Amino acid sequence: HFKELIVWQRADALRQAVWSVVVGVPAMDLRFRAQWTDATRSVCSNIAEGFGRRTHREFARYLEIAGSSL
């Protein structure tokens, strides 16, 4: 399962950390906040989606996309 991957676990920890920071700053620009939360959510989503692909090459491509979100 993709949740067993260390890379996904670290991405999820980053997502949670970003969320806790941006929620704690009420005066933060909403678009800026959305960009941060969307980007970190995208990392987790791309790792999970790539894990379900048929080949290692496809999975690697999704990992590249996840890296770009970082």
C-alpha positions, 0 to 999 in steps of 0.5 A: 500500500502506498501509505507504507512508502517512506516518501509518502509518509514524509510528504504527509508529515510535510502536508500536516506541518504546512496545514498547521502553520497556515491555519495558525496565521489568520491574516495570511493571504488566502491565495497564498495559503491555498497554494501551499496547501494544494502543493503539499496535498499534490505531493501526497496525491501524486505519490499515491496515484503513481504507486497504482500505475502498472510500470516503474517508469510510470511510477517514476513519472508521478514521483517527478511530478510530486517533486515538482510540487515541492 
